[in-house]
Amino acid sequence: MSWFSTSNAKGAKSNLDFAPALVEFQLRGLDGQLKAIVQKEIPGRGMFSTPEILKELGTVDSYGPLAIVSINEKPILAVSRVFTSQGTGGYFEALP
């Protein structure tokens, strides 16, 4: 499970296995309550990339941690760019 702040986030997730990976994205509020959830299948050795993960989750005005879970336990790599309108931010990489 990987956690990212999602005020403004762009990201790419790669499947490191040859078989498809079923990946679940879980957005939680600052209180820990689940706000949105979506599953995506990433082809073997494939990639899922989105310029706005919040739109993929069906919400646009939200903030909180994002869990990225490999449901079928395939190895995945997640990279996210989190930033503000003032130009501050950074890149975050997660590999379980």
WOGILIN-V172580 format. One line per field, one symbol per residue. ss: DSSP state (@ for helix, = for strand, . for the rest). burial: 1 if it has 9 or more other C-alpha atoms within 8 Angstrom, else 0. A space follows every 10 residues. Layout:
ss: ???
burial: ???
//
This chain:
ss: .====...== =====..... ========.. ...======= ==....==== ..@@@@.... ....====== .....===== ===.....== =====.
burial: 0101111111 1111111001 1111111110 0001011100 0111111001 0111011010 0011111111 1001111111 1111000000 010000
//
